Each structure stands twice: as C-alpha cells, then as structure tokens.
C-alpha cells in the first residue's frame, strides 16, 4: 500500500503546479493538520484514495469549512484495507484555541479510547499533529510533544507514527525519518510518500521517498 502523508505546508507541486500523475498509485492519504481545507478538498477531487485527517493547532476554521470529501479521524480508529489508523490531532496548549491541549487533557483523550483500541486489538499507524515528547519535538512549549504518545508507542508498538507540527525547515534537528523501538517515525512536513506491506506478523514498513 502506497501512502501519501501531508502536513503544515501545501505542496506547490500538488496544488499550484498540479498534475494528476502525482497521485497515481496512491492508496491512502494522511493529513497531519495545519493545511488549507481547500487544499485537501482539491486533492479529494482527483483521487479515489481515502483522505484521512486530524486537526492541527491552526485548524479551528475546519469547524465551519471542513475539507470536503475527506474523513476526520479525531479520537477514532479507521481501518483501511486491514490497516488500523488512530487519529489524535492538536498541539500543546500555549494560548487559547480549540485544537490545543494540556498534557493531562491529551492523556484523558487517550484514556477515553481504551475500548476502541481494545476492540481493534491495537493500531498500526498513530496519526497526530504533534510529535511525541523528546522524539524530534521542540524545546519551546508550542512545539513540545506529548508524553502520552510515547506511552502509546511503547505499549502498542505500531508500525508507523506519522506527525507534523515541527517544520523541517526549522533546522536539521527535525529529521524526516527516525526509528523508535519497533516504530518508523515519519515527519509529514509538506509531503512524503511511503509504503507499507502486510507480512505474516502484521503491518511492516517499506521504502519511502
């Protein structure tokens, strides 16, 4: 399965200079937030692949103008072709905003998901806006990650953790890829394509670009 991950900055290659061929072969699109809803709606008109999204800290307007043709998976587990995707958007609370949370608030969101996680016997992809605590996050409060995400990775060991929020153009300290225990961590800034495959022991990572 070929997956296109998006976050934080609209790709000119996929909007301003769009060619339909750039979506050929894409089976699933994951948005990590802070993207213009019209951008996601535009992509939805050119693909049959589901576009799943969580909200970023700048996505309060989604309440009135949600991305058309796309699926919000906030606090849900969405299953696509056997792949279980858990969605948790938002950032650390640093000012007022609907999509900002204190660590305890995010932990309560996760606690409320225990039955869904149990029912689905875990999840294969953790899709968030913010990174996990001290896992390629920032030292300033607005870009600090949530430690409850670390707990989810430790306990359920998903194949992928896909997030945004920390822009790669902030500096070299924010890598595109890294590995945390058994999980491939993907910073979806702008766009990134990766592949997943279903092996005998579950979902496995494959090459990306």
Secondary structure, DSSP 8 states (H G I E B T S, - for coil): -EEEEEESS--GGGTTT--GGGGTT--EEEE-S-S-HHHHHHHHTT-SSEEEE---TT-GGGGTS--TT-EE-BT-EEEETTEEEEEE--EE-SSS-TTEE-HHHHHHHHHHTHHHHHHTTS-SEEEESS-BTTSS--SSGGG--BHHHHHHHHHH--SEEEE-SS-GGG-TTS-SEEEETTEEEEE-SEEEEEEEEEETTEEEEEEE-
